[in-house]
């Protein structure tokens, strides 16, 4: 939960770097919430309004953490535009997201794994 809240605190911060753990924990929590909202919406015969509102609310933090994750692999956030290429683009971005951080600092900042917490 702390990783999820950390991303929300950096609501629209597109600079810097994000560790794999930060990105994937945010992804996991979003997935769990989306499933929960779909169940609640299904129980009450809704039309997906709850899920849509949630998706709109976390859209910018999701893009921001994705950009920071790409920065961690020394790539520009513009690589997210690959999502517009059906199937292949999403697979390439997934490959980038699962890669480990650059060991040292890069153009986007120091390695967040080495940061003092």
DSSP file (Angstrom, degrees, kcal/mol; ACC not computed):
  #  RESIDUE AA STRUCTURE BP1 BP2  ACC     N-H-->O    O-->H-N    N-H-->O    O-->H-N    TCO  KAPPA ALPHA  PHI   PSI    X-CA   Y-CA   Z-CA
    1    1 A X     >        0   0    0      0, 0.0     4,-2.4     0, 0.0     5,-0.2   0.000 360.0 360.0 360.0 -33.9    0.0    0.0    0.0
    2    2 A X  H  >  +     0   0    0      1,-0.2     4,-2.0     2,-0.2     5,-0.1   0.852 360.0  51.8 -66.1 -32.4    2.9    2.4    0.7
    3    3 A X  H  > S+     0   0    0      2,-0.2     4,-1.7     1,-0.2    -1,-0.2   0.887 109.5  50.3 -69.2 -37.6    4.2    2.0   -2.9
    4    4 A X  H  > S+     0   0    0      1,-0.2     4,-2.0     2,-0.2    -2,-0.2   0.937 112.7  45.5 -63.7 -47.4    0.7    2.8   -4.2
    5    5 A X  H  X S+     0   0    0     -4,-2.4     4,-2.1     1,-0.2    -1,-0.2   0.847 108.0  58.2 -66.4 -33.8    0.5    5.9   -2.0
    6    6 A X  H  X S+     0   0    0     -4,-2.0     4,-1.1     1,-0.2    -1,-0.2   0.896 107.3  47.6 -63.1 -38.9    4.0    7.0   -2.9
    7    7 A X  H  < S+     0   0    0     -4,-1.7     3,-0.4     1,-0.2     6,-0.2   0.912 110.9  51.0 -68.1 -41.3    3.0    7.0   -6.6
    8    8 A X  H >< S+     0   0    0     -4,-2.0     3,-0.9     1,-0.2    -2,-0.2   0.837 104.9  56.8 -65.7 -31.2   -0.1    9.0   -5.9
    9    9 A X  H 3< S+     0   0    0     -4,-2.1     2,-0.2     1,-0.3    -1,-0.2   0.818 106.5  50.1 -67.9 -29.2    1.9   11.6   -3.9
   10   10 A X  T >< S+     0   0    0     -4,-1.1     3,-1.9    -3,-0.4    -1,-0.3  -0.312  80.6 161.4 -97.5  47.7    4.0   12.0   -7.1
   11   11 A X  T <  S+     0   0    0     -3,-0.9    53,-0.3     1,-0.3    -1,-0.2   0.785  74.9   8.2 -43.0 -51.7    0.7   12.5   -9.0
   12   12 A X  T 3  S+     0   0    0     -3,-0.2     2,-0.8    52,-0.1    -1,-0.3  -0.138  88.0 134.2-128.3  38.0    2.2   14.2  -12.1
   13   13 A X    <   +     0   0    0     -3,-1.9    55,-0.2    -6,-0.2    -3,-0.1  -0.810  19.3 168.9 -92.9 109.2    5.9   13.9  -11.6
   14   14 A X        +     0   0    0     -2,-0.8     2,-0.3    53,-0.1    -1,-0.1   0.389  51.7  83.3-100.9   1.2    7.4   12.8  -14.9
   15   15 A X  S    S+     0   0    0      2,-0.1     2,-0.2    56,-0.0    53,-0.1  -0.702  74.8  30.2-104.4 158.5   11.0   13.4  -14.0
   16   16 A X  S    S-     0   0    0     -2,-0.3     2,-0.3    92,-0.2    55,-0.1  -0.519  87.2 -66.5  95.1-164.5   13.3   11.1  -12.1
   17   17 A X        -     0   0    0     -2,-0.2     2,-0.4    54,-0.1    52,-0.2  -0.922  29.9-154.5-131.4 151.6   13.4    7.3  -11.9
   18   18 A X        -     0   0    0     50,-1.5    54,-0.2    -2,-0.3    -2,-0.0  -0.996  21.0-127.1-128.8 131.2   11.1    4.6  -10.5
   19   19 A X     >  -     0   0    0     -2,-0.4     4,-2.0     1,-0.1     5,-0.2  -0.212  27.3-109.7 -67.5 162.7   12.2    1.2   -9.4
   20   20 A X  H  > S+     0   0    0      1,-0.2     4,-3.0     2,-0.2     5,-0.3   0.906 119.4  55.8 -58.2 -41.9   10.6   -2.0  -10.7
   21   21 A X  H  > S+     0   0    0      1,-0.2     4,-2.4     2,-0.2     5,-0.3   0.914 106.4  49.2 -60.5 -44.1    9.1   -2.6   -7.3
   22   22 A X  H  > S+     0   0    0      2,-0.2     4,-1.7     1,-0.2    -1,-0.2   0.937 115.5  44.0 -60.2 -47.4    7.4    0.8   -7.2
   23   23 A X  H  X S+     0   0    0     -4,-2.0     4,-2.3     1,-0.2    -2,-0.2   0.947 117.0  43.1 -64.2 -50.5    6.0    0.3  -10.7
   24   24 A X  H  X S+     0   0    0     -4,-3.0     4,-2.6     1,-0.2    -1,-0.2   0.821 111.9  52.8 -73.4 -30.8    4.8   -3.3  -10.3
   25   25 A X  H  X S+     0   0    0     -4,-2.4     4,-2.4    -5,-0.3    -1,-0.2   0.896 111.1  48.1 -68.6 -38.4    3.3   -2.7   -6.8
   26   26 A X  H  X S+     0   0    0     -4,-1.7     4,-2.4    -5,-0.3    -2,-0.2   0.921 112.6  49.4 -63.2 -43.9    1.3    0.2   -8.2
   27   27 A X  H  X S+     0   0    0     -4,-2.3     4,-2.2     2,-0.2    -2,-0.2   0.923 111.6  48.6 -60.1 -46.3    0.2   -2.0  -11.1
   28   28 A X  H  X S+     0   0    0     -4,-2.6     4,-2.4     2,-0.2    -2,-0.2   0.922 111.7  48.0 -61.9 -46.3   -0.8   -4.8   -8.7
   29   29 A X  H  X S+     0   0    0     -4,-2.4     4,-2.5     1,-0.2    -1,-0.2   0.905 111.4  50.9 -64.4 -40.5   -2.8   -2.5   -6.4
   30   30 A X  H  X S+     0   0    0     -4,-2.4     4,-2.6     1,-0.2    -1,-0.2   0.904 110.2  50.4 -60.7 -41.1   -4.6   -1.0   -9.5
   31   31 A X  H  X S+     0   0    0     -4,-2.2     4,-2.3     2,-0.2    -2,-0.2   0.921 111.1  47.7 -63.1 -44.9   -5.4   -4.5  -10.7
   32   32 A X  H  X S+     0   0    0     -4,-2.4     4,-2.5     1,-0.2    -2,-0.2   0.918 113.3  47.6 -63.5 -44.1   -6.9   -5.5   -7.4
   33   33 A X  H  X S+     0   0    0     -4,-2.5     4,-2.8     2,-0.2     5,-0.2   0.912 110.8  52.1 -63.8 -41.8   -8.9   -2.3   -7.1
   34   34 A X  H  X S+     0   0    0     -4,-2.6     4,-2.1     2,-0.2    -2,-0.2   0.903 110.8  47.3 -62.6 -41.4  -10.2   -2.7  -10.6
   35   35 A X  H  X S+     0   0    0     -4,-2.3     4,-2.3     2,-0.2    -1,-0.2   0.927 112.9  49.8 -64.1 -44.5  -11.3   -6.3   -9.9
   36   36 A X  H  X S+     0   0    0     -4,-2.5     4,-2.5     1,-0.2    -2,-0.2   0.912 111.8  47.2 -60.2 -43.9  -13.0   -5.2   -6.7
   37   37 A X  H  X S+     0   0    0     -4,-2.8     4,-2.8     1,-0.2    -1,-0.2   0.867 110.3  53.1 -67.1 -35.8  -14.9   -2.4   -8.4
   38   38 A X  H  X S+     0   0    0     -4,-2.1     4,-2.3    -5,-0.2    -1,-0.2   0.899 110.5  47.7 -65.3 -39.8  -16.0   -4.7  -11.2
   39   39 A X  H  X S+     0   0    0     -4,-2.3     4,-2.4     2,-0.2    -2,-0.2   0.940 114.1  46.1 -65.1 -47.2  -17.4   -7.1   -8.7
   40   40 A X  H  X S+     0   0    0     -4,-2.5     4,-1.6     1,-0.2    -2,-0.2   0.922 113.9  48.9 -61.2 -43.9  -19.2   -4.3   -6.8
   41   41 A X  H  <>S+     0   0    0     -4,-2.8     5,-3.1     1,-0.2    -1,-0.2   0.888 111.6  50.0 -63.8 -39.0  -20.5   -2.9  -10.0
   42   42 A X  H ><5S+     0   0    0     -4,-2.3     3,-0.9     1,-0.2    -1,-0.2   0.871 106.9  54.5 -67.4 -37.3  -21.7   -6.3  -11.2
   43   43 A X  H 3<5S+     0   0    0     -4,-2.4    -1,-0.2     1,-0.2    -2,-0.2   0.857 114.1  40.6 -64.5 -34.8  -23.5   -7.0   -7.9
   44   44 A X  T 3<5S-     0   0    0     -4,-1.6    -1,-0.2    -5,-0.2    -2,-0.2   0.302 113.7-113.9 -98.8   9.1  -25.5   -3.8   -8.2
   45   45 A X  T < 5 +     0   0    0     -3,-0.9    -3,-0.2    -4,-0.2    -4,-0.1   0.800  59.4 162.1  68.0  28.7  -26.1   -4.1  -12.0
   46   46 A X      < -     0   0    0     -5,-3.1    -1,-0.1    -6,-0.2    -5,-0.0  -0.136  47.3-124.2 -75.9 175.9  -24.0   -1.0  -12.8
   47   47 A X        -     0   0    0      0, 0.0    -1,-0.1     0, 0.0    -5,-0.1   0.089  62.7 -82.9-109.6  22.0  -22.6   -0.2  -16.2
   48   48 A X  S  > S+     0   0    0    -11,-0.1     4,-2.0   -10,-0.1     5,-0.2   0.668  85.9 135.9  89.1  16.9  -19.0    0.1  -15.2
   49   49 A X  H  >  +     0   0    0      2,-0.2     4,-2.7     1,-0.2     5,-0.2   0.902  69.7  52.7 -65.7 -41.6  -19.1    3.7  -13.9
   50   50 A X  H  > S+     0   0    0      1,-0.2     4,-2.4     2,-0.2    -1,-0.2   0.937 111.9  45.3 -61.3 -47.0  -17.1    2.9  -10.8
   51   51 A X  H  > S+     0   0    0      1,-0.2     4,-2.7     2,-0.2    -1,-0.2   0.882 112.8  51.2 -63.6 -38.8  -14.2    1.4  -12.8
   52   52 A X  H  X S+     0   0    0     -4,-2.0     4,-2.3     2,-0.2    -2,-0.2   0.920 110.6  47.7 -65.6 -44.2  -14.3    4.1  -15.3
   53   53 A X  H  X S+     0   0    0     -4,-2.7     4,-1.9     2,-0.2    -2,-0.2   0.907 113.6  48.1 -64.0 -41.0  -14.1    6.8  -12.7
   54   54 A X  H  X S+     0   0    0     -4,-2.4     4,-1.9    -5,-0.2    -2,-0.2   0.933 110.5  51.4 -64.1 -45.0  -11.2    5.0  -10.9
   55   55 A X  H  < S+     0   0    0     -4,-2.7     4,-0.5     1,-0.2    -2,-0.2   0.893 111.1  48.0 -60.1 -40.7   -9.4    4.6  -14.2
   56   56 A X  H >< S+     0   0    0     -4,-2.3     3,-0.6     1,-0.2     4,-0.5   0.872 109.8  53.9 -66.5 -36.3   -9.7    8.3  -15.0
   57   57 A X  H 3< S+     0   0    0     -4,-1.9     4,-0.3     1,-0.2    -2,-0.2   0.827 116.6  35.5 -68.5 -32.5   -8.5    9.1  -11.5
   58   58 A X  T 3X S+     0   0    0     -4,-1.9     4,-2.1     1,-0.1    -1,-0.2   0.312  89.9  98.1-104.8   8.9   -5.3    7.1  -11.7
   59   59 A X  H <> S+     0   0    0     -3,-0.6     4,-2.3    -4,-0.5     5,-0.2   0.954  86.4  43.1 -61.7 -51.0   -4.6    7.7  -15.4
   60   60 A X  H  > S+     0   0    0     -4,-0.5     4,-2.7     1,-0.2     5,-0.2   0.929 115.1  48.3 -66.1 -45.5   -2.0   10.5  -14.9
   61   61 A X  H  > S+     0   0    0     -4,-0.3     4,-2.6     1,-0.2     5,-0.2   0.885 111.4  53.0 -60.5 -34.6   -0.2    8.8  -12.0
   62   62 A X  H  X S+     0   0    0     -4,-2.1     4,-1.8     2,-0.2    -2,-0.2   0.923 111.8  43.5 -65.3 -44.5   -0.1    5.6  -14.1
   63   63 A X  H  X S+     0   0    0     -4,-2.3     4,-2.5     2,-0.2    -2,-0.2   0.907 113.9  52.4 -66.2 -40.7    1.5    7.4  -17.0
   64   64 A X  H  X S+     0   0    0     -4,-2.7     4,-2.5   -53,-0.3    -2,-0.2   0.928 110.9  45.0 -63.0 -46.1    3.9    9.3  -14.7
   65   65 A X  H  X S+     0   0    0     -4,-2.6     4,-2.1     1,-0.2    -1,-0.2   0.846 112.4  53.6 -68.8 -31.4    5.2    6.1  -12.9
   66   66 A X  H  X S+     0   0    0     -4,-1.8     4,-2.2    -5,-0.2    -2,-0.2   0.910 109.4  47.7 -66.8 -41.7    5.5    4.4  -16.3
   67   67 A X  H  X S+     0   0    0     -4,-2.5     4,-2.4     2,-0.2    -2,-0.2   0.932 112.4  48.8 -63.7 -45.2    7.6    7.3  -17.6
   68   68 A X  H  X S+     0   0    0     -4,-2.5     4,-1.6     1,-0.2   -50,-1.5   0.864 109.5  53.4 -63.6 -34.4    9.8    7.2  -14.5
   69   69 A X  H  X S+     0   0    0     -4,-2.1     4,-0.8   -52,-0.2    -1,-0.2   0.911 108.9  48.3 -65.7 -41.8   10.1    3.5  -14.9
   70   70 A X  H ><>S+     0   0    0     -4,-2.2     5,-2.4     1,-0.2     3,-0.8   0.891 107.9  55.6 -64.0 -38.2   11.4    3.9  -18.5
   71   71 A X  H ><5S+     0   0    0     -4,-2.4     3,-1.8     1,-0.2    37,-0.3   0.866 100.2  60.2 -59.6 -35.4   13.8    6.6  -17.2
   72   72 A X  H 3<5S+     0   0    0     -4,-1.6    30,-1.8     1,-0.3    -1,-0.2   0.783 105.6  47.2 -65.5 -26.1   15.1    4.0  -14.8
   73   73 A X  T <<5S-     0   0    0     -4,-0.8    -1,-0.3    -3,-0.8    -2,-0.2   0.204 124.8-105.9 -97.2  14.6   16.1    1.8  -17.8
   74   74 A X  T < 5S+     0   0    0     -3,-1.8     2,-0.3     1,-0.2    -3,-0.2   0.865  80.4 126.1  63.9  40.6   17.6    4.9  -19.5
   75   75 A X      < -     0   0    0     -5,-2.4    -1,-0.2    -8,-0.2    -2,-0.2  -0.921  62.7-108.5-123.9 153.4   14.8    5.4  -22.0
   76   76 A X    >   -     0   0    0     -2,-0.3     3,-1.5     1,-0.1     4,-0.1  -0.414  25.7-119.6 -74.6 154.0   12.7    8.4  -22.8
   77   77 A X  G >  S+     0   0    0      1,-0.3     3,-2.0     2,-0.2     4,-0.2   0.676 105.1  81.5 -66.6 -16.9    9.0    8.4  -21.7
   78   78 A X  G >  S+     0   0    0      1,-0.3     3,-1.9     2,-0.2    -1,-0.3   0.698  71.3  79.4 -63.2 -17.7    8.2    8.8  -25.4
   79   79 A X  G X  S+     0   0    0     -3,-1.5     3,-1.9     1,-0.3    -1,-0.3   0.718  74.9  76.5 -62.1 -19.7    8.6    5.0  -25.7
   80   80 A X  G X  S+     0   0    0     -3,-2.0     3,-2.0     1,-0.3    -1,-0.3   0.741  75.7  76.2 -63.1 -20.9    5.1    4.7  -24.2
   81   81 A X  G X  S+     0   0    0     -3,-1.9     3,-1.8     1,-0.3    -1,-0.3   0.658  72.7  82.1 -65.2 -13.1    3.8    5.7  -27.6
   82   82 A X  G X  S+     0   0    0     -3,-1.9     3,-2.3     1,-0.3    -1,-0.3   0.739  71.5  78.9 -61.9 -20.9    4.6    2.1  -28.6
   83   83 A X  G <  S+     0   0    0     -3,-2.0    -1,-0.3     1,-0.3     7,-0.2   0.755  80.8  67.4 -58.1 -22.5    1.3    1.2  -27.0
   84   84 A X  G <  S+     0   0    0     -3,-1.8     2,-0.7    -4,-0.2    -1,-0.3   0.579  82.8  82.4 -76.9  -8.5   -0.4    2.5  -30.2
   85   85 A X  S <>>S-     0   0    0     -3,-2.3     4,-1.2    -4,-0.1     5,-0.7  -0.876  96.4-114.0 -93.6 114.5    1.1   -0.4  -32.1
   86   86 A X  T  45S-     0   0    0     -2,-0.7     2,-3.1     1,-0.2     3,-0.3  -0.182  75.5 -27.3 -56.0 137.9   -1.2   -3.3  -31.5
   87   87 A X  T  >5S+     0   0    0      1,-0.3     4,-2.1    -4,-0.2     5,-0.2  -0.264 134.3  61.8  59.4 -60.9    0.2   -6.3  -29.6
   88   88 A X  H  >5S+     0   0    0     -2,-3.1     4,-2.3     1,-0.2    -1,-0.3   0.911 102.5  50.9 -60.6 -44.6    3.9   -5.8  -30.6
   89   89 A X  H  X5S+     0   0    0     -4,-1.2     4,-2.4    -3,-0.3    -6,-0.2   0.909 110.3  48.6 -60.9 -44.0    4.1   -2.3  -28.9
   90   90 A X  H  ><S+     0   0    0     -5,-0.7     4,-2.4    -7,-0.2    -1,-0.2   0.879 111.1  51.1 -65.0 -37.5    2.6   -3.5  -25.6
   91   91 A X  H  X S+     0   0    0     -4,-2.1     4,-2.2     2,-0.2    -1,-0.2   0.892 110.1  49.1 -67.2 -39.0    5.0   -6.5  -25.6
   92   92 A X  H  X S+     0   0    0     -4,-2.3     4,-2.0     2,-0.2    -2,-0.2   0.929 112.4  47.5 -65.8 -45.1    8.0   -4.2  -26.2
   93   93 A X  H  X S+     0   0    0     -4,-2.4     4,-2.3     1,-0.2    -2,-0.2   0.900 110.5  53.0 -63.5 -40.1    6.9   -1.8  -23.4
   94   94 A X  H  X S+     0   0    0     -4,-2.4     4,-1.6     1,-0.2    -1,-0.2   0.914 107.3  52.1 -59.4 -42.9    6.4   -4.8  -21.1
   95   95 A X  H  X S+     0   0    0     -4,-2.2     4,-0.6     1,-0.2    -1,-0.2   0.907 110.3  48.3 -59.1 -42.9    9.9   -6.0  -21.9
   96   96 A X  H >< S+     0   0    0     -4,-2.0     3,-0.7     1,-0.2    -1,-0.2   0.887 109.2  53.7 -64.4 -38.9   11.2   -2.5  -21.0
   97   97 A X  H 3< S+     0   0    0     -4,-2.3    -1,-0.2     1,-0.2    -2,-0.2   0.788 107.9  48.9 -70.3 -27.8    9.2   -2.5  -17.7
   98   98 A X  H 3< S+     0   0    0     -4,-1.6    -1,-0.2    -3,-0.2    -2,-0.2   0.567  88.6 106.2 -89.8  -7.5   10.6   -5.8  -16.5
   99   99 A X  S << S-     0   0    0     -3,-0.7     2,-0.1    -4,-0.6   -79,-0.0  -0.350  75.9-108.0 -69.9 152.9   14.3   -4.9  -17.1
  100  100 A X        -     0   0    0      1,-0.1    -1,-0.1   -27,-0.1     3,-0.1  -0.325  40.4 -91.3 -75.5 162.2   16.5   -4.1  -14.2
  101  101 A X        -     0   0    0      1,-0.1     2,-0.3     2,-0.1   -28,-0.2  -0.222  44.4 -94.7 -65.7 158.3   17.7   -0.5  -13.5
  102  102 A X        -     0   0    0    -30,-1.8    -1,-0.1     1,-0.1   -28,-0.1  -0.618  36.3-129.6 -68.5 137.6   20.9    0.9  -14.8
  103  103 A X  S    S+     0   0    0     -2,-0.3     8,-0.2    -3,-0.1    -1,-0.1   0.897  85.6  33.4 -60.4 -43.5   23.5    0.3  -12.1
  104  104 A X  S    S-     0   0    0      1,-0.2    -2,-0.1     6,-0.1    10,-0.0  -0.343 105.6 -67.1-102.8-175.9   24.8    3.9  -12.1
  105  105 A X        -     0   0    0     -2,-0.1     5,-0.3     5,-0.1    -1,-0.2  -0.300  52.0-172.0 -65.4 157.8   23.2    7.2  -12.6
  106  106 A X  B >   -A  109   0A   0      3,-2.6     3,-1.5    -3,-0.1    -1,-0.1  -0.656  47.2 -66.9-135.4-164.9   21.9    8.0  -16.0
  107  107 A X  T 3  S+     0   0    0      1,-0.3     3,-0.1    -2,-0.2    -2,-0.1   0.690 130.6  50.8 -62.4 -17.6   20.5   11.1  -17.9
  108  108 A X  T 3  S-     0   0    0      1,-0.3    -1,-0.3   -37,-0.3     2,-0.3   0.409 120.8 -77.8-105.4   1.1   17.4   11.0  -15.6
  109  109 A X  B <   -A  106   0A   0     -3,-1.5    -3,-2.6   -93,-0.1    -1,-0.3  -0.791  63.8 -36.7 135.3-176.0   19.1   10.8  -12.2
  110  110 A X  S    S-     0   0    0     -2,-0.3     2,-0.3    -5,-0.3   -93,-0.1  -0.374  72.7 -83.2 -79.1 160.9   20.8    8.5   -9.8
  111  111 A X    >   -     0   0    0     -8,-0.2     3,-1.3     1,-0.2     4,-0.4  -0.491  33.8-147.1 -64.9 122.0   19.8    4.9   -9.2
  112  112 A X  G >  S+     0   0    0     -2,-0.3     3,-0.7     1,-0.3    -1,-0.2   0.726  94.9  66.6 -67.0 -19.2   16.9    4.8   -6.8
  113  113 A X  G 3  S+     0   0    0      1,-0.2    -1,-0.3   -10,-0.1    -2,-0.1   0.797 101.9  48.1 -67.9 -26.6   18.1    1.5   -5.4
  114  114 A X  G <  S+     0   0    0     -3,-1.3    -1,-0.2   -11,-0.1    -2,-0.2   0.501  87.1 114.2 -91.8  -4.4   21.1    3.3   -4.0
  115  115 A X  S <  S-     0   0    0     -3,-0.7     2,-0.5    -4,-0.4    -3,-0.0  -0.393  73.4-116.4 -69.5 142.7   19.1    6.2   -2.5
  116  116 A X              0   0    0      1,-0.1    -1,-0.1    -2,-0.1    -2,-0.1  -0.677 360.0 360.0 -79.4 125.6   19.1    6.4    1.3
  117  117 A X              0   0    0     -2,-0.5    -1,-0.1    -3,-0.0    -2,-0.0   0.446 360.0 360.0 -93.3 360.0   15.6    5.9    2.6
